[in-house]
Amino acid sequence: MAKLNSFEELDSWKLARGSSCEVKSQLYILLDLGYIDEQKFTYLYSKTSDICKTLLGLINYLRNLS
């Protein structure tokens, strides 16, 4: 596998953040359709939010390196 340059790497992390944040929207759908209960929704939403925040911190850190 070829080594990614810093711009490609940053784009990859941005894509990962977008995907993880999209999961938050899908959790609402799961809740509304009754596939998960409120407790499971709250837990998963919290974990997903933590992932989005962590990825944003990484993206900002990588931007500052350039």
C-alpha positions as CSV (number, residue, x, y, z in Angstrom):
1,M,0.0,0.0,0.0
2,A,1.3,3.4,-0.9
3,K,2.0,5.9,1.8
4,L,-0.5,8.7,2.0
5,N,0.6,12.3,1.8
6,S,-0.6,14.7,4.6
7,F,-3.5,16.0,2.5
8,E,-4.8,12.5,1.7
9,E,-4.4,11.5,5.3
10,L,-6.3,14.5,6.5
11,D,-9.1,13.8,4.0
12,S,-9.3,10.3,5.2
13,W,-9.8,11.5,8.8
14,K,-12.4,14.0,7.6
15,L,-14.3,11.2,5.9
16,A,-14.1,9.0,9.0
17,R,-15.5,11.9,11.1
18,G,-18.3,12.5,8.6
19,S,-19.2,8.8,8.7
20,S,-19.1,8.5,12.5
21,C,-21.2,11.6,12.8
22,E,-23.7,10.2,10.3
23,V,-24.2,7.3,12.7
24,K,-25.7,9.8,15.1
25,S,-28.5,10.5,12.6
26,Q,-29.0,6.8,12.0
27,L,-29.4,6.2,15.8
28,Y,-32.4,8.6,15.8
29,I,-34.0,6.5,13.0
30,L,-33.3,3.3,15.0
31,L,-34.9,4.8,18.1
32,D,-38.0,6.1,16.2
33,L,-38.5,2.7,14.5
34,G,-38.2,0.9,17.9
35,Y,-35.1,-1.1,17.1
36,I,-33.3,0.3,20.2
37,D,-34.6,1.7,23.4
38,E,-33.9,5.1,25.0
39,Q,-31.2,3.7,27.2
40,K,-29.3,2.1,24.4
41,F,-29.8,5.2,22.2
42,T,-28.3,7.4,24.9
43,Y,-25.3,5.1,25.4
44,L,-24.5,4.8,21.7
45,Y,-25.1,8.5,21.0
46,S,-22.7,9.4,23.7
47,K,-20.0,7.0,22.5
48,T,-20.5,8.2,18.9
49,S,-20.2,11.9,20.0
50,D,-17.0,11.1,21.8
51,I,-15.6,9.5,18.6
52,C,-16.6,12.6,16.5
53,K,-15.0,14.9,19.0
54,T,-11.8,12.8,19.1
55,L,-11.6,12.8,15.3
56,L,-12.1,16.6,15.2
57,G,-9.3,17.0,17.6
58,L,-7.0,14.9,15.5
59,I,-8.0,16.7,12.3
60,N,-7.3,20.1,14.0
61,Y,-4.0,18.8,15.3
62,L,-3.0,17.6,11.8
63,R,-4.0,20.9,10.2
64,N,-1.8,22.8,12.7
65,L,1.2,20.6,11.7
66,S,1.0,21.9,8.1
